[in-house]
Amino acid sequence: MEYSILADSFEKMESTRKRLELTQMLVELFEKTPQEVISKIVYLIQGKLRPDFEGIELGVAEKLAIRAVSKSSGIAIKKIEDEYTKGGDLGHAAAVILEQKTQTTFLVENITVERVYETLFKIAKLEGSRSQDMKIKYISSLLNDANPLEASFILKILLGTLRLGIAENTVMDALAIAYSGNKENRKLLQNAYNVSSDLGKVAETIALEGIQGIEKFKVNLFNPIRPMLADRVKSEKEVIEKMGEEFAIEYKLDGERVQLHIEGDKIELFSRSLEKISSYYPDIIEKIPKMVKAEDAIMEAEIVAINENTGDFLPFQELMHRRRKYKIEKAVSEYPITVNFFDVLYCNGKDCTDLNYIERRRKLENIVQENEFAKFIPMTLAKNENEIEEFFENSINAGSEGLMLKMLDKPYQAGSRGSHWLKLKREYRNELGDSLDLVVVGGFFGKGRRTGSYGTLLLSTYDENTDTFPSICKVGTGFTDESLDQLYQILSPKTTIKKNPRINSEMDADVWFEPELVIEIVASEITLSPIHKVARDEIRKDTGLALRFPKFTGKIRVEKMAEDASTDDEVISLYKGQNKAAHDKNLI
Ligand code: AMP
């Protein structure tokens, strides 16, 4: 296929941003395209050579491209740079420069799409010390035979500056029209794209086999599936409205999403944007295949950085230390991780995306052997706001950023964002200015590295009117190894067999303490709560107040007695002040 056909189309496409016009131009281009070249055309339209997950990058620097233009035109580098600075686009500058050359030298030969593509491919694959010279040689040989318009687009592809503004959907519309005469078939193409993440392959299949070929598209190992995404919700109430009677809730961990493709010992990792990320995680590559009890599988997990001493989850940013080419072994030991599985999409040669959520979760639990390094994302089934709120609190205490809520009877919808999955994130709206002094009334045993201590504490205020200790929150963040130890030493002698009747709480603590110890807590916000007992019925019937995202400051207020702790009245006035502040802020 003559490359000039493609260059002419590119020129026309650059002149519009209208989707219908672009679709029409693409249809005309596809109609002129031989079947065996269609995948190349589709990649080139997107400024690529292969689907993203293959990681083939052209990566040609401007300086190098300028040297190649100079070599092919015989025009000084300085002059090309001047032309480039005038216009701001090297492709265009090259066209102007080459225009001068072709007028004075020889006639150009026709070049083909195949030749351009193969040459670009060779350039992308070059590595090593001589690669710069070789790249210049390849580029200038193409430019020698290209007319100025063709040359400008070759350079734009090489430099990654070809921006036709063509969305994948537009390409699929045009493919459906050109090869099946019916735009409605776009949906089938979309499905094929969602499971393969390879638009070139989709194009080639419809060109060679028609719609039947597209319908046969299957999930394939080592070919990433486009991830299913979640809609955002703002409150527990909204969850109930959208999710129906019963649903699954999972911790939403703050890490990196990974799709693991495993066959025997062979394993490949893909990021959420379907890049290959295997090289950053040699620990996963080594350990995970040994833990999978299946011949092959595609699974999804969240990789989370952890504090090796406490086992606590660390924020996403910590994982960025892993994104390096060299000394990765050092990063592996300095920045340990855990792999937290939440879905399975393929297993023992079978596609699992059609299975519903609960079937997939069961399968997942059957095929992965949990240990310290790899776990399942904590999950529970829920029906009402209370259950969501409680799990939300636990998830925040465990260092996660909120919850993912998933419908039980729905399949895995690759590539789509919809209401079958929802996310409820913690949001720090207005930070509570004051810290609170709260009474430790109950404890929950720690897991993992917190074994042998109380990983989470149940806290209360002091209600002067009734002389009781109503619960206000659970806290599991802000503790160091030392403070956990210290608190254990202080609290364990205070455990009681039965809950002290002055403690007002319906929580199911593992242990109850005499209400004596006071600790200092900060929080982001005071919220209405159906579970906690502080200021019950004061603001709203059957509702109390709770702290959102509480954190231990490290201060054990040994000088205070339980009756000196923050009172319900103080919490009510903080709650009102906080709402007034939010209201005032909105008015400004
Ligand atoms: P967001 O990035 O806010 O749209 O949230 C979606 C991301 O949350 C996913 O891409 C995952 O990286 C991450 N995530 C954390 N926990 C889960 C979970 N239990 N299920 C699905 N995704 C999760």
Boltz pocket constraint, residues with backbone or C-beta under 6 A from the ligand:
constraints:
  - pocket:
      binder: B
      contacts: [[A, 228], [A, 230], [A, 250], [A, 251], [A, 252], [A, 253], [A, 254], [A, 255], [A, 256], [A, 257], [A, 272], [A, 302], [A, 342], [A, 377], [A, 404], [A, 423]]
      max_distance: 6.0
